[in-house]
Amino acid sequence: MCFGIVVQPAAARTVDEVIRDKVLASDEGLIDDSMSLITYLGNGAVDFTIAYSLPDDEARNDAMKSVFVSGITAIALKAVIGQKRPPGPVEYKSFTLDSNYHAMPSGHSATSFALATTIANHYPKYKKLAYTLATLVAISRLYEDRHWASNVVMGAGLGYLSAKFVEYKW
């Protein structure tokens, strides 16, 4: 009986909540300051600007399309899924204008991974750098306490698939 009392509260917590607690517990001044700057690299407007500044036409067009596809898809999924942002319990309210319920997927992760995937496809020499920056953007969303871990994973996957869609189908 005592064992059940100890285990139940821990079992009731989601993996997202456990990861959130660990990330926020490791918060340091330098890391926090860095993450608050890195997170801007995932802003759709910033990613679109970076895409627009790529040196060759094909890469530029693919990157702009990839960022667009991933951004629009993320916005649509956020409305349909309606997952609440941290803090608090994981809960859902679909089709609301309340941005507190627009956590899944992470748009920053989606656009940064769409851009990184396009850069990796067109400029293999910069593949590691592109994916490292995109990963840091995703991690920054956890440090900024704007997303659950599952949100950034889904956003990263969405961005990757958006870029592959553009590469093969558009």
C-alpha positions in Angstrom: 0.0 0.0 0.0 2.8 2.5 0.9 4.6 1.5 -2.3 1.5 2.5 -4.4 1.3 5.9 -2.8 4.9 6.6 -3.6 4.7 5.3 -7.2 1.4 6.7 -8.3 2.3 10.4 -8.3 5.5 9.8 -10.3 3.7 7.5 -12.7 1.0 10.2 -13.3 3.6 12.6 -14.6 4.2 12.6 -18.3 7.7 12.2 -19.9 7.2 15.8 -21.1 6.8 17.1 -17.5 9.8 15.1 -16.3 12.0 16.5 -19.1 10.7 20.1 -18.4 11.7 19.8 -14.8 15.2 18.6 -15.6 15.7 21.3 -18.2 14.6 24.1 -15.9 16.6 22.7 -13.0 19.7 22.9 -15.1 19.1 26.5 -15.9 22.3 28.5 -15.6 22.8 32.2 -16.3 25.0 31.8 -19.4 22.8 29.0 -20.8 19.6 30.9 -20.1 21.0 34.1 -21.8 22.3 32.1 -24.8 19.0 30.2 -25.3 17.0 33.4 -25.2 19.1 34.6 -28.1 19.2 31.3 -30.0 15.4 30.9 -29.9 15.1 33.9 -32.4 16.9 31.8 -35.1 13.7 29.7 -35.2 11.4 32.6 -35.8 9.7 32.0 -39.1 10.5 35.6 -40.3 14.1 35.1 -39.4 14.3 31.7 -41.1 12.5 33.1 -44.2 15.1 36.0 -44.3 18.0 33.5 -44.1 16.4 31.4 -46.8 16.0 34.5 -49.0 19.7 35.3 -48.6 21.0 31.9 -49.8 23.4 32.5 -52.7 22.0 30.3 -55.4 18.5 30.4 -56.9 17.5 26.7 -56.4 18.6 26.6 -52.8 16.9 29.9 -52.1 13.6 28.8 -53.7 13.7 25.4 -52.0 14.5 27.0 -48.6 11.7 29.6 -48.8 9.2 26.9 -49.9 10.3 24.6 -47.1 10.1 27.3 -44.4 6.6 28.3 -45.8 5.3 24.7 -45.9 6.6 23.9 -42.4 5.3 27.1 -40.9 1.8 26.9 -42.4 1.5 23.2 -41.5 2.6 23.9 -37.9 0.1 26.7 -37.5 -2.7 24.4 -38.8 -1.7 21.5 -36.5 -1.4 23.9 -33.5 -5.1 24.8 -34.0 -6.3 21.3 -34.5 -4.3 19.6 -31.7 -4.7 22.5 -29.2 -2.1 21.3 -26.6 -1.5 23.7 -23.7 1.9 25.2 -23.3 3.9 24.8 -20.1 3.7 25.4 -17.2 0.9 23.3 -15.8 -0.6 20.0 -16.7 -0.6 18.7 -20.3 -4.2 19.4 -21.5 -5.9 20.1 -24.8 -8.4 22.6 -26.2 -8.7 22.4 -30.0 -9.7 25.3 -32.3 -9.1 28.1 -29.9 -7.5 31.5 -30.6 -5.8 31.3 -27.1 -2.1 30.9 -28.0 -1.6 29.1 -24.6 -3.1 26.1 -26.4 -0.8 26.3 -29.5 2.1 24.2 -28.2 2.1 21.2 -30.6 4.1 21.2 -32.8 6.9 23.8 -32.2 6.8 26.2 -35.1 10.4 27.4 -34.3 11.6 23.8 -34.5 9.7 23.2 -37.7 11.0 26.2 -39.6 14.6 25.8 -38.3 14.7 22.2 -39.3 13.1 22.9 -42.7 15.8 25.4 -43.3 18.6 23.2 -41.9 17.4 20.2 -44.1 17.4 22.4 -47.2 20.8 23.8 -46.4 22.1 20.2 -45.8 20.7 19.1 -49.2 22.2 22.0 -51.2 25.4 22.7 -49.2 26.5 19.4 -47.6 29.6 21.1 -46.3 27.4 23.0 -43.9 25.1 20.1 -42.9 26.5 19.7 -39.3 26.4 23.4 -38.6 22.8 23.7 -40.0 21.5 20.8 -37.9 23.4 21.9 -34.8 21.8 25.3 -35.0 18.4 23.9 -35.6 18.8 21.5 -32.6 19.9 24.4 -30.4 16.7 26.3 -31.5 14.6 23.3 -30.5 16.4 23.0 -27.1 16.0 26.8 -26.6 12.2 26.3 -26.7 12.5 24.0 -23.7 14.7 26.5 -21.8 12.3 29.3 -22.7 9.5 27.1 -21.2 7.4 27.6 -24.3 7.1 24.0 -25.4 7.1 20.4 -24.1 9.9 18.1 -25.4 7.4 16.2 -27.6 6.5 19.5 -29.3 10.0 20.2 -30.4 10.5 16.6 -31.6 7.3 16.8 -33.6 8.3 20.2 -35.0 11.8 19.0 -36.0 10.2 16.0 -37.8 7.7 18.3 -39.5 10.5 20.6 -40.7 12.5 17.8 -42.0 9.5 16.3 -43.8 8.5 19.6 -45.2 12.0 20.1 -46.8 11.9 16.6 -48.2 8.5 17.2 -49.6 9.7 20.4 -51.4 12.9 18.6 -52.6 11.0 15.6 -54.1 7.5 16.9 -55.0 7.7 20.7 -55.5 
